[in-house]
């Protein structure tokens, strides 16, 4: 369990250091999940635009 979330190596001293280490590991884990979700959303949008043959140049440059 410790090695899965990088909790095995602690450079901080004492009980406070343990708490800081856990918080930093949790923040990194949540950030990684958020980036994976964001990347999935970008892939879905790109795929949809590709399959619908939408030209972004036309959308942003037209005069309405």
C-alpha positions in Angstrom: 0.0 0.0 0.0 2.8 2.4 0.9 4.7 1.9 -2.3 1.6 2.3 -4.5 1.1 5.9 -3.4 4.8 6.8 -2.8 4.4 6.9 1.0 7.3 4.6 1.7 10.0 7.3 1.4 9.6 10.2 3.9 12.1 13.0 4.0 10.2 14.9 6.7 10.9 14.5 10.4 8.5 13.5 13.1 4.7 13.2 13.3 4.2 16.5 11.5 6.4 15.3 8.7 4.4 12.1 8.3 1.2 14.2 8.0 2.8 16.5 5.4 4.0 13.5 3.5 0.5 12.0 3.4 -1.1 15.3 2.3 1.4 15.8 -0.5 1.0 12.2 -1.7 -2.8 12.7 -1.7 -2.6 16.0 -3.6 -0.3 14.4 -6.2 -2.7 11.5 -6.6 -5.7 13.8 -7.1 -3.8 16.0 -9.5 -2.8 13.0 -11.5 -6.5 11.9 -11.7 -7.6 15.4 -12.7 -5.0 15.6 -15.5 -6.1 12.1 -16.8 -9.7 13.3 -16.8 -8.8 16.5 -18.6 -6.8 14.6 -21.2 -9.8 12.2 -21.8 -12.1 15.2 -22.4 -9.6 16.8 -24.8 -9.4 13.5 -26.7 -13.2 13.1 -26.9 -13.5 16.7 -28.2 -10.8 16.2 -30.8 -12.2 12.9 -31.9 -15.7 14.4 -32.3 -14.4 17.3 -34.3 -12.4 14.9 -36.5 -15.3 12.6 -37.2 -17.7 15.5 -37.9 -15.1 17.0 -40.2 -15.4 20.4 -38.5 -12.8 22.9 -39.6 -11.7 25.1 -36.7 -10.3 27.6 -39.1 -13.7 28.1 -40.6 -15.4 28.4 -37.2 -13.0 31.1 -35.8 -12.5 33.1 -39.0 -16.0 33.6 -40.4 -17.6 37.1 -40.4 -21.0 37.1 -38.8 
